[in-house]
């Protein structure tokens, strides 16, 4: 049987990287039937031992949880298991996954990092495919490297992923051929290993830093003797540097076997045809049995009462309290699911209380979370993590511990439980109503959860029915008792502090603060009365003054008497879902050189709630409702977007109208913003990328303050009074455009808009052009800028930036986009594959939509500090080659085909439709441009790409950045 993994405590940092695992477990054998009475001769012979019952092939065979019957589960004679499901969302596409049931835990001491190395080698030649051809072949079919073609190595699995943009039999056969080549036919030549070594070392270098060190330290504190701490998937540099093809072949032979593999195919393909293709491709695969499950421990579950302080200049302040407990076997059964639901509700209530403290005035911490989970099959843990502003750890610890202690001692109120039950019920109801249009990824994830976690995939209808059957018996007492039975007590916890400065008093102060927290007075929680949303009447409903149908895409354009514009698109690409976008004239164009941060606090406005409701009250009011509450400042508009349901559309629109008419501007919103300022500024040079983003805006704009990082004091001076002065008039009067797309009733949607945004006082008719605010220049000072960072001593970053143009010319826009994709391909082949200097070099064209004449083209590569000269040479050679002669048509095809496939699939989900419909009335040209894209892109010639490179990528016109390690402090 495959391994099963339990959910990890989200409150523990290391849980982000460490899955908790279960080993193979045979089903209990049924008792043997009593034999017939023996005769004398038989009595002298020992009774035969009955054969043990075979282990289940799938976890649901040993569970009473009903499996979703739409999946097809089977196993070939060689042991390969496969899962197939037909699904037509998005239509005409498919996902293919090959899961190998061994990860870095499988490695021996001399193999640390080789499972990940082996994953890389899957793209470097097999018996049926020459080295370097896999990525090229897929790109010709429209799969972009990274986005559609990828792989991941974890502690217990390696997963290969192909996202097929077309669900046709030929492309499926190609995908299965490649998966079969990966599974058993890799060449693993010594030359290819040597070439890939640099790429893996580059990836390891890019990932190293303060976050990696923090993870490793937390593991060492929690489980110092555990094997998993020495088997992080990225591995040992010493091992990688000396790895041989023979070592990789040995690991490949014992782990890539049919009995250790699962193939998953989900998409718009006939199940029978997929199964036949799998059997044809994989039926003759032979290999040894699956390797035994490796140990992850040992973990001393009695480890307690210890304290650790981990310091790094880039780390925000946080304290984590953890208690370990023995692991327990809990197979996926109906009874265990009922118990798990009770526990989950209890943890959710406690975390809701902690969130309330974080949102309130004079909040004691930035955030806190409490939870329990499992570490592989070795241990359980319960942890409380508290993130505080620098120097406020004690205040946060006292408040969070008291809150948890109070909950564990006195339990929960009916109102608290009802809020969580409403959220649960709504999520289940929404899933059931949208069941027929779930995306492929939902089914792939459920299939892999069956294999990885022994979690039986069920239908949304079953999940909802099970919840409704359980709900009457779910009481505050039952939830409280289930939580207390699950959580390890926090007495004598492991206490780990991380931050920039050690707490005053050190470890003793941490433990003394915890003792004081546990001694704080606690009391039973008070029942909270019901709340009612205060914003339902915005005046007489607005009237429609124009209503027309756009013929090309079927968009319905409506205008209300007050000037509000509404674009509707009914589509069933996702049942029971409506995506919305609202734009209000203003945005960052309101910023000036004199007030470059005028709109900066817009994104914090939601933290101040509404005039009649705090943010925390809104969380309770919206329990059980599919409603979003936010406002952001984009370049030329204040925007809000999200997804709701037909049932909650009216409420969602009330929230949008209330956001404009009565924003809360509460002080707690400013308090939360200010708590993050120091952490932001204290990490400005923590990594090469952070150092570059910190300095590049000012350099490229000649210190235009609108595009330059302002000093810390300027951020501290911001308040909601200033924000109201900057944007309040725009929220009251600015032009409004709304788009609604999805499973909507058009008449009901129009009526809902009429009662809310359409009922507001008259708005300006158009988005204001603000020509003076749209002036943006690219520095005339070219050449190199040397920046420093305080991250790892071997990390460096090289970036070259050129000025280009705005996006008004579609053909030029697409030529630049195609050139950027070509440059990414060439950078990958030259810097990654040939030289092994960079793991993920990048190139991007960013023509501005809002600033006339402005745009940039940038290429970048993270490399080792000593490789900067060679990287510069390689980049210069690439630019020269692009300009010297027209590119090979194959390179152009590999860049163009994925773009065209992305465009062809863009309107197969709500996000694509919303992007098209948003601003479709104020910017009607976007519709014709979208329709013209394929024809224009296909028409671009190699000569035009060459000319584009010559026009824009002049080496003398580039601004170059070299980000290198700062000299160590004396």
N, C-alpha and C positions, 0 to 999 in steps of 0.2 A: 504494500500500500504506500502511496505517496506520503510525504511528510505533511504535517499540519502546523500552522503558525497561528499563534494567538495575537490579539491586538496588543500593541505596546502602549504604555503610559505616555500620553502626548506631552506630559509635563517634564519629561526627562530629555535633556538635550541629546544624549547618545541614542535615544530611541528613534531619532530621525534616521539613523543609519543602520540600526541593528534589528533585524526581524527576530521575533521570538519563535522558536521552532519546536516541532514535535517529531519524534522518530517514528519508524514503521511500527505498526502494531497489528498483530493478527487478531481476527475476530475470535471470540471464545468458541471453542469446539463444543458441539452439542453432546450430551451424554450418550454413551454407547448403549444400544438396546441390550437387555439381559440375554445371555446366550442360552440355548436349550440345555437341559440337564445333561451333564457329561456322563459317558459310561466310564468304566474303570480305567480303560486304556487312555482315554482322553484326559482323565483326571491326572494322570501321571505326567502329562505334557503341559508346559506353560501356555496360558491363554494368549492368543495373538493380540498384539497391541493395535488398537484401531488407528487408522491413518488420520493425521490431523486435518481439520477442515482447511481448505485453501484460503489464503488471504483474499479479501475483496479486491477487485480490480479498481473500483471507484468507491469513494467514501460513502456515497448515498446507498450503496448496497448493504451497509451495516447500520443505517440510520432510519428512523421513522419519519424524517423530514421528506416530504414529497418533492422529488426533483422535477424541474421544469421539463416537460416532455418534448419541447421543441428542439432540444439539443439531440444530436446523435453522438453517442459514446461508443467506442469500440477499441479493439486491440488486435494488431496483426499477430501472426504466429511467432514472429521474432521478438515480441514483447513491446513494440512501439504502440503507445496509446495515442488515439486521436479524438478530437472533439470538433464537430462541425455544426454550424447553425446557419440557416438562411436568414438574411435580414436585408431589408431594402432601404435603410437609412444610414448614410446618404445613398440614394439610388445609384446603381451601376458601379459600385465600388466594393472593395473587400479588404480585410486585414488578414495577414498570415503571421503566425508566431511559432517558433520552434523553441521549446523550453528544454534545456538540459538540466537534469536534477542534481547537479554538482556545482558548487561555487568555490569560493576561496577557502572555505573550511576543509575542502578535499585536499588541499595542498600539504605536502610534507615540508619540513623545515627548509630544505634546499630548493623548494618550489614556490616560495612566497612571492605572489604576484604573477605566477605563470598561467593561472586560469584566465586572468584578464588579458595577458599576453596572447594566449591561445584564441581568445575572442577576436583580438585584432587580426590574427593570422587568417581568420575566415575570409578576409577581404584580399588575401595575398596569394592566390593561386591554388588551384585544385586540379585533379586529373582531367576534368572536363572543361576547365576555364583557366586560361593563362593568368599569371599574376597581373593585378591591376585592371583586369577586364570586368570584374563583377560590378563595380560602381559605374563604369562606363556603360555596360549593357543596360543596367537599370535606368540610368539617366536617359538613354535613348528611348526607353519605354515610358518616360515621364515621371520617374521617381527621383526626387531630389535627395542627395546624400545628406544625412542628418535628419531631415524632416520626414522622409518616407523610408529611408534605409538606415537602420541603426541596430545597435545591440547593447546589452547591459549585463555586467557581471555583478552578482551579489554574493553574500556569504554562502548561499545554498543553491543558487541557480545561475545559469547563463541563459539569457533570452535573446533570440534573434528576431528582428521585427521588420516586416515589409508591409507598407501601406499601398495597396494597389489602386491607382486612380481610375482603372477600368476593370470591371469584373467580366472579362472575356476569357474563354477557355485557354487561349494561347498565352495570355499573360499569366494566368494561374499556373499553367504548366511550366513557364519560365521560373516563376517564384518557387514552385516545388522542386524544380531541378536545382536551383541555387541552394535551397535548404538541404537537399540531399547531398550536394557537394560539400556543404558545410558539415553535415553530420558524419560523413565517413570518408570523404575523398580528398581532404586537404593534403597538399604536398609537404608543407613545412620544411622547405629547403633551407639550408644553412645561410645562403645568400639573402633570402627573403627575411629570415629571422634577424640577420644583421641590419638590414635596412629598416625594419620596423622597430628595432630597439630604441632608436632615437625618438621616434614618435611617442612611445610609451613613457620614456623618461621625460619628454616634454610635457605630457599630460600629468605625470606625477609632479613635476615642478610647478605647473600651473595650479594644481590643487593644493599644494602645500601652503602653509600660512597659519595665521593665528587661529582660524576656525578649525583646521585640521589638528593643530596642537591641542586645542581645547578639547576636542573629541577624544583624542588619545589619552589625555590626562584624566578625563572623566571615566573612561573605561578602566584605566589603571587603578583609580580610586575605588570604583564600584566592585570590580572583580579582578584583582591583581594577578591571580593565578590562572585566569580563564584563557583557553586557547584562542578564542575568537579575537581577543585583543591583539594577538600577534598574527592575525589573518585578515587584516583589512584588505579589501579587494585590490587596492592600488599597489600593494606589495612592498617589497624591500628593494631599494635601489641597487644594493650589492648583488642581489639575486638577478635582477633584470639585466644588469650590466654583464653578467657572466652566463646568462641563459643560453643553452644550446638547443639545436633542433632535436637532438636525441631526447633531451628532457621533455620538450613539448610533445614529441611523439608518444612518449611513455604516458604522460598525463592524458593525452588525447585518447589513447587506446583503452585506458581503464575507465574513463568517465563518459566519453561520447559513445554510448552503446544504445541499441534499440530499447532495451528494458529500462534505460535511464532517461528516456526522451518522451516528450508529449508534443504533438503537433495540433495547433488550433487554427481553424479557418472559419471566419465569420464574414458573410457578405452576400451580395446579390447574385448568388450562384446556386444552381440546383444541387441539393445535398448529395444525390446519387452520383452526379458527375464528379463532385469533389472527392467523394469516397473512392470512386474508381481511379481517379488520378493519383490519390495518395497510395493506394495499393500498388498501382503500376510503378510508381517512383520508389517506394520504400519497401516493397515486399521482399526484395532480395538482400536487404541490409542484414549483415550478420555481425555479432559481437558477443562479448562475454556478459555475464549477469551484471546488473547494476551494482556499483560498489556499496559497501556498507555505509550507513550514515555515520559521518565523522563526529567526534565529540566536540562540543563547543565550550565546555567548562574546563575545570571545575569552578563552581561558584559557591563560596561559603555563605550559606543563607543565614548563619548566625553572626555574620559580620555586622557590627553596630557600634554606636558611640564614638566613632572616629570623625575627625575633622580635616578638611583640606582647603588650602588657599591657593588658587591658581591666578597668576597675574599676567597681563599683557596690555600694552598701551592701547590696543585696538578693541579690547573687550568691554562691552557694557556691563554694568554691575548686576549681578544676579546671585541668588542663594537658592540652592536646591537641597531639600530634606528628603532622604530616601530610607525606606526600610525594606529589606529583603525577606522573602518567605519561600517555603518549599514550592516547587512546581506541582501542579495537580493536573491529572488527566480529565479533560472535559470534552468528550466527543460531541459532534454536532447532532443533538437530538432536540425534539420538541420541548422536553422538560428543561434542558440546559438553555435553550433559547429563551424560555420564559424567565428563568433566573437571570440570564444575562440582560434581559430588557429591564428588569427591576434595578439591577446594579447601574446600568447605563443612565437611567432616570435619576438615580441618586447622585452620581457624579455630575450630571448635567445641572442639577439644582445647586450643588456646591459651586461649580464654576460660574453659574449665573450670579450667585452672591458675590463671588470674587470680582466678576466683571462690573457689578454694581458699584463696588468700592472704587474700582479703577476709573469709573466714569464720573464719580461724584466730585463735589468741591473738596479741595485740599486732599486729593487722593493719596493714599499712603504708598502706592506703588504704581508703576507703569502698567504692569499686567501680572497676573498670577494664574496658575492652573494646577489642578489636583487630579490625579488619576492612578489607576493600577494597570498592570500589564504583565507580560511574560518575557523572559529572556531565553530564547531558544526553548529547549526542553529541560533547562537547568534550574531555573528559579523564577519566582514571581517578585514583583516589586510594587510598592506604593510610594508615590513621590509628590511633593509639593514644591513647585518652582516659582520663585518670586523675582521679577525683574523690576529694579528700582532706578531712580535717578542717582547719579554718582553721589555717594556719601549718605544716602537715605536707606541703606539696607536694613538697618535696625527698625526703623519705622515701618517698613514694608513687612518684615518678618513678623513683628508683633501683631500687625493687623491680620495678615493672612493666616497665621497659625491660630489665632483666636477664632477666626471665622470658621475654619475647618473643625477645630475642637468643639465649637458650639454646635455645629451641625451633627457631628458624630455623637455628641452627648444628648442632644435634645430633639434631633430629628427635623422633620420638614412640615410645612403647612400645606393645607389643601390647595390654597391658591398657587403656591409654588409648583406643586405637582400638576395642577390643571394646566399651567402654562407649558410645561414640558410635554404633557400628553397632547395638547393642541398642536405643538410643533411636530410631534411624532406622527399624529394622525394626518396632518396636512401633507407631510412628506410622503406618506404611504398612499394617500388618496391621489396626490398629483402623479406619483409613479404609476399607479394603476390606470389612470385616465390616459396617460401618455405611453402606455405599454407598447402599442403597435408601432410607434415611431422612435423607439430608443436607438441611439447611435451604436455602430458596431463595437466601439470601445467598451460599452457597458457589458456586452456579452463576452467579449474577450477577457475583461477583468474578472467576470464571474467564473468563467472557465478556469482561469489561472488560479483563482481563489480556491476552487475545488481541488486543484492539484497541489497547490502550495500549502493551503490552510485546512484542507478537508472541510471546507465550508460548502454545503450543498446549495447549488443554484436553484432558486424557486421563482415562481411567478409573482409579479406585484400583486395580483389578485389574492393569491394565497397569503402573502405577507400582511395585506390589509385585513383579510378575514381573521387571521390568527390574532392580530392585535385587537380587533373588536371583540373577539371571544375572551381575550384576557382582561380587557380594560375594566370591566366591573369589579374585578378582584384586585386591581392595582390601587392600593391605599397608601397614604403617607407612611403608615406603620410598616407595611410590607416592603416598601422601597427602602426605608431606613434600616430595617433588619437585614435585607439583602446586601446593602452597602457595607454594613458593619461586619458581616460575615466574610465579605470579599477583601476589604482593605486591611493591609497589615498596619498594626498600630504604630503611630509615629513616635512612640517613646524610644529614647536612645537612638535617634536616627543617625545615619551618616549625613554629615553637613558639609556641603561643598560650596565655597565662595569663589566666584570668578569676577574679575574686574580690572580696572586700571591701577587702583591703589588698594593696599591691604587695609582691612578694617582696623580701626584703632582698637588696640587690645588684642588683636590677632585671634587665634583659635579659641582662647578662653572667652573672649568677648562674644563670639558667635554662639558658643554653647550656653553662656550665661543668658544671652538674649532669648534663646529658645526656651530655657527654663522659665524665664519671666513670662514669656508668651503663654506657656501652658498654664501658668498660675493666674492669668487674667480672669476677672469675673465673666461668667457667661450666663445667658438666660435663654429660655425657650423663645423661638421666633414669634413675632407678632403676625397675626393674620392681616393681610393687605386687602383692602376693599377693591371691588371691581372698578376699572377705569373705562371711560368712553372717549373715543376720539373726538376732539373738539372742533374739527374742521369739516363740516358737511354742507354748509350753506355759503356760497360765494356770490349770491345775488341771483337775479333772474337768469335763466339759461340763455346763452348766446344764440344768435340766429345765423344760419348759413347764408352767405351772400353769393357764393360761387361753388360749383361742384362739377368737376370734369374728369374724364378718364384718359389717362395717358396710354396710347395704344400699344407701344412696343413691349412694355413689361406689365401692363395691366395695373398700374398704380392709379389710385383715385386721389385726386387733388381737391381739397376742400378749404374754403376760407370763411372765417366767421366775421361777423360785423365788427368785432373789436380788433381785427387785424391778425388774429392767430391763424396760422396755417397748419393744416393737418394732412398728412399723407397716409393712406391706408393701403395695405396689401394683404388680402386673404390668401393664405397658403397652408397646406396641410403637411408641410415637410416635418413639422413637429406638432403632434396633436396636443391639444389642451395647453398650449403655451403661446403667449403673446410677448414679443420683444418690443421695447419702446425706447425712443430716444427723444429728448427735449433739448433744444438749443435756444438760448436767450442772448440777444445781442450784447457784446461786451468782450469778456475774456482778457487775455494778456495784452491785447492791443491797448487796454486802458493804462498799462504801465508806461511810465515816462522815464526819461533820463533823471529827472529830479525825484521821481518816486518809483523806482524800479521794482519795488515789492508791493505795490498797491493792491494787487489781487492775490498775493501769495497765500493768504489765510483762507481763501475760498474752500479749499479741500478740507479745512478743519471746521467748517461751518456746521456740519452735521453733528460734531461733538458737542455743540451748544444746543442741540435740539431745536424745537420750535418754541414760539412764544408761550404756548400754553402747555407744553410737555417737554420734559427733559429727555435727553437721549435714552436714559434708562427707562423712563416711563414708556417711551415709544417701543422699546424692545418688548415690554409686556403687552402693550396694546396690539402689536403686530404678531403676537404669538398665534401660530396657526394660520397665518396669512402669508401669501406670497407677495411681499411688498419690499421695495428697496427705498432707502432714504440716503441721498448723497447729493453733493453738488461739486463740480470740478470746474477749474478755469482752463479752457483750451485757448488756442491762439486768438480766435475772434468771437468766442461765445462761451457762456457759462452752460455747462451741459450736465445732464443726468440721464442715465440709461440703465437698463436691466431687463429682467424677464419676469412676467407675472402670469396669471391664469385668467380665463374669462370670468371666473367667480370673483377675482380680486381686482379686476381692471378699474372699477369705479373707485375703490379705495386708493389704488396706486395713483390715480389722477388727482384725487383729493390731496394726497401727500405732495405731489408736484406743485399744485396750486398753493398749498400752505407754505411750501419752501420759499416761494417767491413773495408771498404776501406777509408772512409773519415768521421770519427766521429768528431763532432763539437768542443768538449772540450771548449765551451764558458764559460766565467766567470760567467754568470748568473746561470748556473747549480750549481756551487760551492756556490754562494750566497744563493740560495734556500736551499741547504743542510745545510749550516751553521746556517741559521735562525732556524732550528729545533733542534740544538744540545742542547741548554740550556733547552728547554722544555723536551727533553728526559731525561737529567740528573736530572732535578728538580723533576721528578716523579718516580725515581728508587725505592723508598720505599713507594709509595702512597697506595699500596694495598699489601696483603700477596703474591699474585701471582707475582707481579712485584718484590718484595723483593727477592723472591725465584729465579726467573730467573736471577736477577742481580748477585747473589752470587754463585749459584750452579755450573755454568760452571767451575769456577776456582777451586772449592773444588773437583769436580769429576775428574778433569784433573791434579791435583797437580800443579795448576797455569800455565799450558801450555798456553802461551799468545794467541795462535790461537783459544782457546776455552774459553777464559776469557774476561770479559769486560775490555776494556782499558780505561785509564783516559780521561777525557774531553779534555785535551790539545792535546792528540794524534789525536782525531777526528778533532779538529780545525786546526791541521797542515796538514791535507790531502788537496791535490789539484789535478787538472787534469794533470799537468805535471808529478806528481808521478804516477798517474794511467796509463798514456800513457807509461811510462817507464816500468811499471809492466805488462801490458797486450797488448800493441801495437804490439809487435812482434807476439803474439799468434793470434791476429785478422788478421794479414797479412799472417801467414804461417801455423797456426794450422789446424789439420785435421777437416773436416766439414762433418757432417751427417745431412741430411734433410729428414723429413717424410711429405708426403702429403696424407691425407685421406679425402674421401668425394665424392661429386658429380662432379667428374673431368673427363676431356678428357685426357687420358694418353699421347697421342702424343703432345697435346698442353702443358701439364704440363712439359714434358721432354724438349720441345723446350724452354719454359720459364726459366727453370733451366739452360739450355745450354747457354742462352743469358746473364745470370746474374752470379750466383755462379759458374757455370761451365766454365765461361769465365775468371775467375780470374787466376792469376799466380799459378803455381803448389803449392799444399798444401802437408803437411806431410801425409804419407799414413795411419797412425794409431794414435789413441789417446795414448799419452805417459803414460807409467805405473807409473812413479814417485814413486818408492817404498819407498824412504826416506821420502816423504811427506805423505805417507799413514800410518805412525806409529802413533798410538793413544792408550794411556793407560788409564786404570781406576784406580783411586787412590787405593793404598794399605792401606790407613788409613781409617778404618771403624769406625762406631759409630755415635753418634748424634752430629748434629750441630744446635745450637740455633740462629736463625735470628730474627730480629725485623722489624716491618713495622710501618708506621705512618698513617695507615688508621683507620678504626673504632675500638673502644676499645674492642668490643666483637668478633672480627674476628681473626681466627687463621687458619693455614694450616699445615697439616702433610703430608710429602712425604717420602716414602722409595724407595731406588734405589739399584738395584743389577746389577753387571756385567753379561753379558750373552756371546753372540758370534756373528759372522757375519752371513750373509744370504746365505752362499754358500751351505748349506745342506738344501734342500727343505723340507724334512720331519721334521727336527728340527725347521726350520722356522715356519712351520704350527703348530707344537706342541706348540711352544711358543705363537703363535697367538691365538690358541684355549684356552690355559691356561689364556691368558689375558682376553678373552671374558668371560670365566668362572668366573674369579676373579671379573670382573665388575658386573656380575649377583649377585655374593655372596655379594659383597660390597653393592650393592643396597638393597638387602634383609636384610642384617644385620645392616648396618649403617643408611639406610634411612627408611626402613619399620619397622624393629623391634625396633630400638633405637631412631629413629627420630633425629639423630644427624647431618646428612649431606644430602644436597639436591641432589648433583650430584657427588658422588665419582667416581674416574676414575682408570683405569689400562691400561697400554700400553706396548707392546713389540716392541722394536726398534733395531733390528739387523742391523748392518751397511752393506751397499752394497759396500762401498769404503774403509773402514779401516779394514784390515784383523784381525780377532779375536775379534773385538770390537762390543759390543752391550749392550743394557740396558733393564731392566724390571723395571717399576716403578708403584707404586700405590700411590694415593693421595686422600685426603679428606679435604674439607674446613669445619671447625667446629667452634663452639664457643670456646673462649679461655679456659673456665673452663671445656670443654669436652675433652681436649687433653688426659688426663690419660685413660679415658674410651675408647677413640678411639684407642689408642695404644693397649690396652688389646684386643679389638675386632679384630684388624688387626692381632695381634699375634695368637689369637685363630683361625682365618681363615687360616693363613699359616700352623698352626699345623694340622688342619683338612684336608687340601689339601695333606699333606704329610703322614697322619696317615693311610688312607685307600683309595681305589679307589672311585671316585665320583659316585653318582647316575647317571645312564644312561640318565635320563630325563634332568638333568642339562647340561650334555654334548650335548644332542640333542638341547636344547634351545640356546646353544652357537654356535653349528655347523650349524644348518639349515639356519639362516640368512646369514652366511658367504657364504654358497653354493648358495643361491639365488642371492646374490650380484654378485658372480662370473658368474652365469648363465646369468645374465642380463648385464654383463660388455660390451659386444660388440653390444649392441643395441643403442649406441649413438656414436657420433664422439669422445668424450673424451676417451672412452674406447679403440677405435681403435687407436687413436693417442698414448695413453700410451703404447700400444702393439708395434706399428710400430716404435716409436722413439727409436733410438739406436739398432734397430733389426739387423743391419749388424755388428756393432762393438761389440755387445753383443748377438750373435745369440742364446745362451743358454736360453734366456728369453722366447723364443717361446715354446720350449719343456716344460719348467717349467710351463708356463701358462696352457698348455694343460693337464699337469699331476696333477694340483692342486686338482680337485674334487676327483679323485681316492685316492690320498694320504690323503686328509683331511678325507674322509669317513673311511679310514682304521685305523685312530688313535683310540686306545683303552683307556678305563678308566685307566688301569694300566700304560700306557705310559704317560698319563697326570699326574698321581701321581708321576711317576719317574721324569718327567720334573720339577715338583715342588720341589722334593727332591734335584735335581741336582743344581738348580739355586737359589731357594728361601730359603736359609739358613739365619735365622734371624741374626746370628753373622756376616754374610758377607755383610749385607746391610749398606749403608750410609743413615742415617735418618736425615731429616730436620724438625725442629719445628719452624714455623714462628709465632711469637707472637707480640702483640702490644708493641711498645716502651713505656717506661715510659714517662708520660706527662712532658712537659717542665716546669721547676720551674717558 
